[in-house]
Amino acid sequence: MKLSLSAAGLLASALGGRAAKLAPVVRSGTTLLVDGKPWKAVGPNVYWLGLDENVVPPVGEPYYAPTKASYPTKERITEVMATVLALGGTTIRSHTLGVSTGNPLSVWPEKGVVNEKAFDAIDWAVYQAGRYGVRLMVPLVDNYDYYHGGKYNFLRWAGFDLTGTRDDKNPLIQQFYTNATIVATFKDYIKTLLTHRNQYNNLKYAEDPTIFAYETGNELLGPVWGDMNSPADWVRDIAQYVKSLAPNKLVVDGTYGINKTHLDIEEVDIFSNHMYPVDTAKLQNDLRTVGAVGKPFFSGEYDWVGGNTANLQSFFKILEESPVAVGDTFWSMFGHNAPDCKTFVNHGDGLTFQYGNPRNTANQNSRIQLVRKHLVAMSQGRQIAPDEPLPAVPCPAPESPPLSVSH
């Protein structure tokens, strides 16, 4: 894949119109606005920014072997921000900036126990995103029993040991939503996050406009798996609580799929769905359903490399033309194992997006160009050729942009 532009030229070009201090994102009906102008949230999922599972760190660095958990380096985090700009993106959706429970490297290794060291990577990611003009969407809990934690930690802390359970029809799992003690504990965790003060910019997460939205969770039950759904009362309660702590944050319904019983929840600003595989009929139906109640739609995850190209192009076209679609984030991006700039980090799900990797297949490279074309169309309202060479991203990337411009 041919790469073009100098490192300084890349950042200077991409940063045009962005500023070190970001204006807040607000919602007006089905539209998101920044400084009164329509704004789209587009970019990658980078789930590992707060805690990774793909790199064994040097001896002596924090590492939790049972789940292969380690903190990403500052260089890895900063490279992501530069890559998002090169792609024409505006946003990163990142699970581990919000989901961090249940292992020694977590924000909450145990119930109510705060591990300040866990905030180092999270703080850096939020700070660098702000300096690069990249917004963040942050899920607050995960549906699965994964390395970075999720609802099963809260269940275990309350005496419901469902370790290894993936059958979401088990009624005990619903205790996460209905048990008053568990709900209160989850709210305490949310408070730990939102009231934390970033060591690099001295802003609480609740007041930092870099984090424009909190999502009630990642893939919380829903129609895709045919299981029980997250109750509307719980969604309303959590959304209200987030806004009580952070009135200027947008709230995304983290249910997997559009639950029509949630559509009248005033405090939910954005409804979302994930696309595995990309399904244009499902997308159009979701847009109609959400648009009918005057709310916007966000495609939180989608398969960027599978299926046929024409289908992905149709998916992008629908999003670009819909007045209800406010953005999308593909799954999922990895960069170099920086400061080692010769080795890319790999992830084994078949959906790893590695910008500029010389080992990419021709199909991967053409899809990366197609994704960039879409992100530019959404974020900048302009069309570029599908085979336009990709701007170069420096490794290591500078810790802050070489420009400071008004937004």
Buried (B, 14 or more C-beta within 10 A) or exposed (E): BEBEBEBEEBBBBBBEEBBBEBBBBBBEEBBBBBEEEEBBBBBBBBBBBBBBBBBEEEEEEBBBEEBEBBBBBBBBBBBBBBBBBBBBBBBBBBBBBBBBBBBBBBBBBBBEEBBEEBBBBBBBBBBBBBBBBBBBBBBBBBBBBBBBBBBBBBBBBBEBEBEEBEEBEBEEBBBBBEBEEBBEBBBEBBBBBBEBBBEBBEBBBBBBBBBBBBBBBBBBBBEBBEBBBBBBEBBBBBBBBBBEBBEEBBBBBBBBBBBEEBBEBEBBBBBBBBBEEBBBEBBBEBBEBBBEEEBBBBBBBBBBBBBEEEBBBBBBEBBBEBEBBBBBBBBBBBBBBBEBBEEBBEBEEEBBBBBBBEEBEEEBBBBBBBBBBBBBBBBBEEEBEEEEEBBBBBBBBBBBBEBEEEE
